Amino acid sequence: MSSVLPPGPRISGARLAVLLGAWRDGAGRQGASRLATALRELILEGRLVTGTRLPSERELSGVLDASRTLITAAIDRLRHEGLLESRQGAGTWVTVQGARREPGGWAAMAEPGPLDLALASPPAIPELHGAIERATAKMKPLLSSGGHQLQGLLDLRIRIADRFTQRGLPTGPEQILITNGAQHAFALILRTLISPGDRVLMEQPGYPNAFQAVNAVNGRLVATALREDGWCLDGLEASIRQSSPRLAYLMVDFHNPTGMRLSAAERDRLAALLRRTRTTAVIDETLLELDLEGTADTERLPSLAALAPEQTITIGSASKLFWGGLRLGWVRTTPELVHRLGANRLGMDLGSPIMEQLALAELCAEVFEPGSTAIARRLAGFARKRDHLLELIREHCPSWSVRSPTGGLSLWCDLGAPIGPRLAAAARERGVRVVPGDRFSVQGGYRNRLRLPYVLPEEQLTEAIRRIGAAMATLDSAPALDHDEPVISVT
């Protein structure tokens, strides 16, 4: 069957070689199979998107130091699977059908499983059940309306605005737009503010879905690297001055995947930089409430929106603190931009589901009530799982280096060698899904890293790490990379 989309942008041979990494494993006659496997993983994980044109077989033969026969055999195999298509004069490109039908790809990775460490999505907070019951009782008066609330239910917008006000950032409901999660909020902002070719500054490592959202509007990603111990604000300033980005996307509270948090002094400096350079920043607060060392710190550290109100747009989500199944998020910005976002939203949807908004409003009213212990219990549970996971790593993977984060939902593990993709593949063979560090990179790298969420029940975490430890034992003599790890420069 022919692909739906024609071939699109071409990836260079040098870039593809970096993405492939250590595809060769002493291979001999198995070389074509191993190359096909490495290409298949790039396609199914979304790193080679639909329509991407591959280099010619002659170019690949040169950059990979492999025979034309081996290259042809690997590409023929993926064409047979429906992952690639070729046409005389147009070359070879990634197809739509392959990415949709191949078992074990990114869609399968997203399916919930007993030992799935690919998603940092916790189960629902216990109080959600009662909130849904109360929301159902309040639903009847709304059934006589058309059910469309483009900006979101007023009661929910008031609750979210009040939460901002409690944190020292006075906010009214006219400044809030309810969305279908923080990812939807960011996509809507990009759709409204970004034109094709505009630069968007992103942290590296960073959130892969945010990278994809920028690519979807044909924006140009500009990466600014994080240090091992936090943000490099000198590098961030250099990136802004050199690239003049139209927008920056930053996660300064329990950054995903590192778990790091920007200090009060650094927030002052970042806010001053945004004001001085007139750079608009989207501040993703999805993980803000997940302070595992005490909520007082969350209340004490200022919001970037309070420090640079004219330069910041804040987005958030109910998915981490309450439950991902609610699929609700929000944007906090000026009433004027709320209006623009709402007008632009008409091309995407007509508003978020009413029932879920009612439930979230009820949930906020309960858990943020003075004297409620619901959030403290929730965070204590995450902290126990974090500490349990750290103990398991010390037992089963003692060669790793892992910093204990003060918040968020995952560990950013240093494996000591660039074996992340191979370890992920070996773990998958043992029934555990994990995400290697290079998935969190704009420019490649972080193959020595692995992100491990602590959201599963403790007994499942125990079994998962036991299996990962067994997988590590098979990689003790990991071969050197065929290509050097890319140097991550600030541009």
C-alpha positions in Angstrom: 0.0 0.0 0.0 1.3 3.5 -0.9 1.9 5.9 1.9 -0.6 8.8 2.5 2.1 11.5 2.8 4.7 12.4 0.2 8.4 12.4 1.3 9.2 15.4 3.5 12.4 16.9 5.0 15.6 14.9 4.6 17.9 13.8 7.5 21.6 14.0 6.8 23.7 10.9 7.0 25.8 12.3 9.8 22.8 13.1 11.9 21.2 9.6 11.3 24.5 8.0 12.3 24.4 9.9 15.6 20.8 8.8 16.3 21.6 5.1 15.4 24.5 5.1 17.9 25.9 1.6 18.7 23.7 -0.4 16.3 26.6 -2.7 15.4 27.4 -5.4 18.0 30.2 -7.4 16.5 27.7 -8.2 13.9 29.1 -10.0 10.9 26.2 -11.6 8.9 23.7 -10.2 11.4 24.7 -6.6 10.5 21.6 -6.0 8.3 19.3 -7.3 11.0 20.9 -5.1 13.7 20.7 -2.0 11.4 17.1 -2.7 10.6 16.3 -3.0 14.3 18.0 0.3 15.2 16.2 2.1 12.4 12.9 0.5 13.4 13.3 1.8 17.0 14.0 5.3 15.7 10.8 5.2 13.7 8.6 3.6 16.3 9.8 5.9 19.1 9.1 9.0 16.9 12.6 10.2 16.4 12.3 9.7 12.7 8.8 11.2 12.1 6.5 10.3 9.2 7.7 11.7 5.9 11.4 11.9 6.9 13.6 11.2 3.9 16.6 8.9 4.5 20.0 9.6 3.1 20.9 7.6 -0.1 22.2 4.1 0.3 25.6 5.3 -1.0 25.8 8.1 1.7 24.7 5.7 4.4 27.3 3.2 3.3 30.0 5.9 3.8 28.9 7.4 7.1 28.2 4.0 8.7 31.2 2.2 7.2 29.0 -0.6 6.0 28.6 -2.3 2.7 25.9 -1.2 0.2 24.6 -4.8 0.4 24.1 -4.5 4.1 22.3 -1.1 3.8 20.0 -2.3 1.0 19.1 -5.5 3.0 18.2 -3.5 6.1 16.1 -1.0 4.1 14.4 -3.8 2.2 13.3 -5.4 5.5 11.7 -2.2 6.7 10.0 -1.6 3.4 8.5 -5.1 3.7 7.2 -4.2 7.2 5.6 -1.0 5.9 7.9 1.3 7.8 9.6 2.7 4.8 8.7 3.4 1.2 10.8 4.2 -1.8 10.2 5.8 -5.1 12.5 6.3 -8.1 13.8 9.9 -8.0 12.3 10.6 -4.6 14.4 8.3 -2.4 13.2 6.5 0.7 11.1 7.9 3.5 9.2 6.9 6.7 5.6 6.0 6.1 2.4 6.6 8.0 1.3 3.0 8.0 4.4 1.6 9.6 4.2 3.9 12.6 0.6 3.0 13.1 0.5 -0.7 12.7 3.8 -2.0 14.0 3.4 -3.7 17.4 5.6 -2.6 20.2 6.0 1.0 18.9 5.3 4.2 20.7 1.6 3.6 20.9 2.2 0.3 22.6 4.6 2.0 25.0 1.8 4.2 26.0 -0.5 1.3 27.0 -0.7 0.8 30.7 1.1 -2.3 31.9 2.0 -3.9 35.2 5.7 -3.1 34.8 5.5 0.1 32.7 8.1 2.6 33.8 7.8 4.6 30.5 5.1 6.9 31.8 5.3 9.1 35.0 1.5 8.9 35.5 0.3 8.0 39.0 -3.0 6.4 39.8 -5.9 8.7 40.8 -6.0 10.5 44.2 -8.5 8.7 46.4 -10.6 11.8 46.9 -11.5 11.8 43.1 -14.3 9.3 43.6 -16.2 11.5 46.0 -15.6 14.5 43.7 -17.1 12.7 40.8 -20.2 11.9 42.8 -20.7 15.5 43.8 -20.0 16.6 40.2 -22.7 14.3 38.9 -25.2 15.8 41.3 -24.3 19.3 39.9 -24.5 18.2 36.3 -28.3 18.3 35.9 -28.7 22.1 35.6 -26.1 22.1 32.8 -27.8 19.5 30.7 -30.3 22.0 29.2 -27.4 24.0 27.7 -25.4 23.2 24.6 -22.5 22.1 26.7 -19.8 24.2 25.1 -17.6 26.3 27.4 -14.7 27.6 25.3 -12.9 29.3 28.1 -13.9 26.7 30.7 -16.4 26.5 33.5 -16.4 29.6 35.6 -16.3 27.7 38.9 -13.2 25.8 37.9 -11.5 29.0 36.6 -12.2 30.7 39.9 -10.7 27.7 41.9 -7.5 27.7 39.8 -7.2 31.5 39.9 -7.6 31.3 43.7 -4.7 28.8 43.9 -2.5 31.3 42.1 -3.6 34.0 44.4 -2.8 31.9 47.4 0.8 31.5 46.1 1.2 35.3 46.0 0.2 35.9 42.4 -3.2 37.7 42.3 -5.3 36.2 39.5 -8.8 36.5 38.3 -10.9 33.9 36.4 -10.7 36.0 33.2 -7.0 35.2 33.1 -7.6 31.4 33.1 -8.3 29.2 30.0 -9.1 25.6 30.7 -7.5 23.1 28.3 -7.2 19.4 27.7 -4.0 19.1 29.7 -0.8 21.1 29.8 0.4 19.6 26.5 -2.8 20.8 24.8 -2.2 24.2 26.4 1.4 24.4 25.0 0.2 23.3 21.6 -2.5 26.0 21.6 0.0 28.7 22.6 2.4 27.6 19.8 -0.4 27.6 17.3 -1.3 31.2 18.3 2.2 32.7 18.7 4.5 30.8 16.5 4.9 31.0 12.7 6.9 28.4 10.6 10.6 29.0 11.1 10.3 30.9 14.4 12.8 29.8 17.1 11.7 28.2 20.3 14.2 27.9 23.1 14.0 24.6 25.0 15.9 23.1 27.9 18.0 20.0 27.2 17.4 17.5 28.5 13.7 18.3 28.3 10.2 17.0 27.8 10.0 15.0 24.5 6.3 15.9 23.8 7.1 19.6 24.0 9.8 19.0 21.3 7.2 17.3 19.1 4.7 20.1 19.7 7.3 22.7 18.3 8.0 20.4 15.4 4.3 20.2 14.6 4.1 23.9 14.0 7.3 23.9 12.0 9.1 25.9 14.7 12.9 25.7 15.0 14.2 24.2 18.3 17.0 26.0 20.0 18.5 23.9 22.9 20.0 25.3 26.0 21.9 22.7 28.1 21.3 22.1 31.8 24.3 21.5 34.0 24.5 18.4 36.2 23.6 20.5 39.2 21.0 22.9 37.6 20.5 25.6 35.1 23.3 27.4 33.3 21.9 30.9 33.2 25.0 32.3 31.5 24.4 29.7 28.7 20.7 30.5 28.7 21.4 34.2 28.3 23.9 33.5 25.5 21.3 31.3 23.7 18.7 34.0 23.9 21.0 36.7 22.6 22.4 34.6 19.8 19.1 33.1 18.6 16.4 35.8 19.6 13.8 33.1 20.1 10.1 34.0 19.6 9.3 31.9 22.6 11.0 29.9 25.4 9.6 26.8 27.1 10.9 26.3 30.7 10.1 23.9 33.5 11.7 25.4 36.6 9.8 23.5 39.3 10.9 19.8 39.5 12.1 19.7 35.9 11.2 16.7 33.8 13.3 14.5 33.6 16.0 15.8 36.0 13.8 16.7 39.0 15.8 19.9 39.6 14.3 23.2 40.8 15.4 26.7 40.2 16.4 28.6 43.4 14.9 31.9 44.5 18.0 33.9 43.5 18.1 32.2 40.1 14.5 33.0 39.5 15.2 36.7 40.1 18.1 36.5 37.6 16.0 34.6 35.0 13.1 37.0 35.4 15.5 40.0 34.9 16.9 38.3 31.8 13.4 37.7 30.3 12.5 41.4 31.0 15.7 42.7 29.6 15.6 40.7 26.4 11.8 40.9 26.1 11.6 37.2 25.7 8.2 35.5 26.2 8.5 32.3 28.2 6.0 29.5 28.7 6.5 28.3 32.3 5.3 24.7 32.7 4.1 24.2 36.3 2.8 20.6 35.7 4.9 19.3 38.6 4.9 22.4 40.8 2.7 20.9 43.5 4.8 17.8 43.9 7.2 19.1 46.5 8.1 16.0 48.4 10.0 17.8 51.2 7.2 20.1 52.3 4.7 22.4 50.8 6.0 25.5 52.6 8.9 25.6 50.1 6.4 25.6 47.2 4.6 28.6 48.7 7.9 30.4 49.5 9.6 30.3 46.0 8.1 33.0 43.8 6.4 32.2 40.5 8.1 33.5 37.4 4.8 35.1 36.4 5.1 37.3 39.6 8.6 38.3 38.8 8.2 38.9 35.0 4.4 39.3 34.5 4.7 40.7 31.0 7.1 38.1 29.7 5.5 34.9 31.1 2.6 32.6 30.3 2.0 29.9 32.8 0.6 26.4 32.1 -0.4 23.7 34.5 -2.2 20.3 34.7 -4.3 18.1 36.9 -2.6 15.0 35.6 0.3 14.5 38.1 -1.3 15.6 41.4 -4.8 14.3 40.8 -5.0 11.9 37.8 -4.0 11.9 34.2 -7.4 10.5 33.2 -9.0 13.9 33.9 -7.2 15.3 30.9 -7.5 18.9 32.1 -5.0 21.7 32.2 -4.9 25.5 32.1 -3.2 28.6 30.9 -2.7 31.7 33.1 -2.0 34.8 31.1 -3.6 38.2 30.3 -7.3 38.4 29.4 -6.3 39.6 25.9 -4.2 36.5 25.2 -6.9 34.3 26.8 -9.3 35.7 24.2 -6.8 35.1 21.3 -6.1 31.6 22.5 -9.9 30.9 22.7 -10.5 32.3 19.2 -7.6 30.1 17.8 -8.9 27.1 19.7 -12.0 26.9 17.5 -9.8 25.3 14.9 -8.9 22.5 17.4 -11.9 21.9 19.6 -14.8 23.7 21.3 -13.8 23.4 24.9 -12.9 20.8 27.5 -15.4 18.2 28.8 -17.9 19.6 31.3 -18.1 16.6 33.6 -14.4 16.4 34.2 -14.3 20.2 34.9 -17.0 19.8 37.5 -15.1 17.0 39.1 -11.8 18.9 39.2 -13.6 22.0 40.7 -15.0 19.8 43.4 -11.6 18.2 44.0 -9.8 21.5 44.3 -12.5 22.8 46.7 -11.8 19.8 48.9 -8.1 19.2 48.9 -7.0 22.8 49.0 -9.3 23.6 51.9 -7.4 24.8 55.0 -6.9 21.8 57.2 -7.2 19.2 54.5 -4.5 16.5 54.7 -5.2 15.0 51.2 -2.2 16.6 49.5 0.2 15.8 52.3 -0.9 12.1 52.2 -0.5 12.1 48.4 3.0 13.6 48.6 4.1 11.3 51.4 3.1 8.3 49.3 5.3 9.6 46.4 8.2 10.2 48.8 8.0 6.6 50.1 8.1 5.3 46.6 11.0 7.5 45.6 13.0 6.3 48.6 12.1 2.7 47.9 13.2 3.1 44.3 16.5 4.5 45.4 17.1 1.6 47.7 16.3 -0.9 44.9 18.8 0.8 42.6 21.5 0.7 45.3 20.8 -3.1 45.6 20.4 -4.2 42.0 22.2 -1.5 40.0 25.0 -0.3 42.4 27.2 1.1 39.6 24.6 3.8 38.8 24.7 7.3 40.1 21.4 8.8 41.1 20.5 12.1 42.8 17.4 12.1 45.1 15.1 14.8 43.8 13.1 17.0 46.2 10.0 16.8 44.1 8.5 15.5 40.9 7.8 11.9 39.9 11.0 10.4 38.5 14.7 9.7 38.9 17.3 10.7 36.3 19.8 7.9 36.5 23.4 8.0 35.3 24.3 4.5 34.0 28.0 5.2 33.9 28.2 4.3 30.2 26.3 5.2 27.0 24.1 2.0 27.1 20.7 3.6 27.7 19.0 2.4 24.5 20.5 -1.1 24.8 19.4 -1.4 28.4 15.9 -0.2 27.5 15.8 -3.0 24.8 17.1 -5.6 27.2 14.6 -4.5 29.8 11.8 -4.7 27.4 12.7 -8.3 26.6 12.2 -9.0 30.4 8.8 -7.3 30.4 9.8 -3.8 31.7 9.2 -0.7 29.7 11.7 2.2 30.3 12.7 5.3 28.5 16.4 5.9 27.7 17.8 9.4 28.2 18.3 10.2 24.5 14.5 10.5 24.2 14.8 13.7 26.3 17.4 15.3 24.0 16.9 17.8 21.2 20.3 17.2 19.7 21.2 13.7 20.7 23.2 12.4 23.6 22.2 11.4 27.2 22.7 7.7 26.2 24.2 7.2 29.6 20.9 8.2 31.2 17.6 6.5 32.1 14.4 8.1 33.5 12.7 6.0 36.1 9.3 7.2 37.5 8.2 6.1 41.0 4.5 5.9 40.4 3.9 2.1 40.4 3.0 0.2 43.6 6.2 -0.7 45.6 5.9 -4.4 44.9 5.9 -3.7 41.2 8.8 -1.3 41.5 10.7 -4.1 43.3 10.1 -6.6 40.5 10.8 -4.0 37.8 14.2 -3.0 39.2 15.1 -6.7 39.8 14.6 -7.3 36.1 16.4 -4.2 35.1 19.3 -5.3 37.2 19.3 -8.6 35.5 19.3 -6.8 32.1 22.2 -4.7 33.2 24.2 -7.8 34.0 24.0 -8.8 30.3 25.5 -5.4 29.3 28.7 -5.5 31.5 30.9 -5.6 28.4 29.1 -2.9 26.4 31.0 -2.1 23.2 32.2 1.4 22.4 29.9 3.5 20.3 30.6 3.5 16.5 30.2 7.3 16.6 31.2 9.7 19.3 28.5 11.2 21.5 27.6 14.6 20.2 28.9 17.6 22.0 26.0 19.6 23.3 26.8 23.3 22.6 24.8 26.4 23.6 23.5 28.1 20.5 
